[in-house]
């Protein structure tokens, strides 16, 4: 288990490195949220590139320091693109983030997500129901409970996914971020709960998808997957709380949220309230 002070220092260094180096974290992501994912990555100091062709995925896996894969809206070509990209990332030893959106819904999505087990993503980002479902699909959590996925929405609380998240992190050797009212991040040894955010985040499209993209930006610079995932979760909770204080509706919140992502300093990101406990 890592000490809270040391983890905060790692988060601050990751956030500062992103601002200083502008890492490109390409994405193969949900077509509903491409614009928001790209803008969020840019706002925190990264660079975005959105791809979908098989050769593009392989090329970006080789060129970029980290990559984000989101299975939210699948195109037929993704049956070739996603496995080829994941294999290229594994071969190159590059960090990558998986968002198992709507896991368990549809034959193609299930097949693709099952195949990712061998590539071991660096960070898994999902809601509670998705994390439980992925742990069950991969068979890593024993009796992890029954998932209740409803499209992109979670019907389960973050704490219900704790066992599944810890099991997934121990299997991959990376980190898992579970989004909810209080976000949970774990590397299988340490469990972190990050506070803040806004109820408006559940009322706009893409808050979770863009968080996955930002995880990839920080994964390009962080010392550990846990620090990368927590940096992303912390900046989201910080920006969400600040944006909500300035606006009163979802549409204006999305704009204010991107502004606050841009304004957040490394020191502020590291100082966002979070609790640390043993897994």
Secondary structure, 3 states (H helix, E strand, C coil): CCCHHHHHHHHHHHHHHHHHHCCEEEEECCCCCHHHHHHHHHHCCCECCECCCHHHHHHHHHHCCEEEEECCCCCCCHHHHHHHHHHHHHHHCCEEEEECCCCCCCHHHHHHHHHHHHCCCCEEEEEHHHHHHHHHHHCCCCCCCCCCEECCEECCCHHHHHHHHHHHHHHHCCEEEEECCCEEEECCCEEEEECCCCHHHHHCCCHHHHHHHHHHHHHCCCCCHHHHHHHHHHHHHHHHHHHHCCCCCHHHHHHHHHHHHHHCCHHHHHHCCEEEEEC
